[in-house]
């Protein structure tokens, strides 16, 4: 096998690995955003309850 061919194959493998890493990173980011969107309503409800209870104490 010639050195040029070997370098070409290594270059191709490196590019494929980079693409794979890039797609995995993108998928993780999308999953994180999805998870945050699912948690957001529960967080807002909890904050609202906390706000209501703190204001109820101030009003009486």
Backbone torsions as a table, in degrees:
resi	resn	phi	psi	omega
1	UNK	NA	132.8	-179.1
2	UNK	-78.0	157.3	-179.5
3	UNK	-63.2	-38.1	-180.0
4	UNK	-61.8	-43.3	-179.1
5	UNK	-65.9	-41.5	179.2
6	UNK	-61.9	-45.1	179.0
7	UNK	-62.0	-40.5	178.6
8	UNK	-62.1	-43.1	179.6
9	UNK	-66.0	-41.9	178.9
10	UNK	-63.1	-43.2	179.2
11	UNK	-59.1	-43.1	179.8
12	UNK	-64.3	-43.5	179.4
13	UNK	-63.9	-40.0	179.2
14	UNK	-63.9	-42.6	178.8
15	UNK	-62.6	-41.5	178.3
16	UNK	-63.6	-41.5	179.5
17	UNK	-64.1	-40.6	178.5
18	UNK	-62.7	-42.8	178.5
19	UNK	-61.9	-42.0	-179.7
20	UNK	-63.3	-45.6	179.2
21	UNK	-61.7	-42.0	-179.5
22	UNK	-62.6	-43.5	-179.6
23	UNK	-68.6	-37.1	177.3
24	UNK	-65.0	-41.1	179.5
25	UNK	-62.8	-43.7	179.2
26	UNK	-62.5	-42.8	179.9
27	UNK	-63.4	-41.3	177.2
28	UNK	-62.1	-40.8	178.9
29	UNK	-63.4	-43.0	179.3
30	UNK	-64.6	-41.0	178.8
31	UNK	-65.0	-38.9	178.1
32	UNK	-63.8	-43.1	179.0
33	UNK	-64.4	-41.3	179.0
34	UNK	-63.1	-43.5	179.6
35	UNK	-62.8	-43.3	178.7
36	UNK	-62.7	-39.7	179.1
37	UNK	-64.0	-36.6	179.0
38	UNK	-69.3	-35.8	-177.4
39	UNK	-80.0	-22.8	-174.1
40	UNK	-56.1	-48.8	-179.8
41	UNK	-59.2	-40.6	179.6
42	UNK	-65.3	-41.3	178.5
43	UNK	-62.6	-44.2	-179.4
44	UNK	-64.9	-39.6	177.1
45	UNK	-61.4	-43.5	-179.5
46	UNK	-63.6	-42.9	178.5
47	UNK	-63.4	-40.1	179.7
48	UNK	-64.0	-44.6	178.0
49	UNK	-61.2	-42.8	179.3
50	UNK	-61.6	-42.6	179.6
51	UNK	-64.2	-44.3	-179.7
52	UNK	-61.9	-45.3	-178.1
53	UNK	-67.9	-36.7	179.4
54	UNK	-70.1	-34.8	178.4
55	UNK	-75.5	-32.1	179.5
56	UNK	-63.5	-37.7	178.3
57	UNK	-67.8	-34.0	-179.2
58	UNK	-75.2	-30.3	-175.8
59	UNK	-76.2	-29.2	-176.4
60	UNK	-90.9	NA	NA
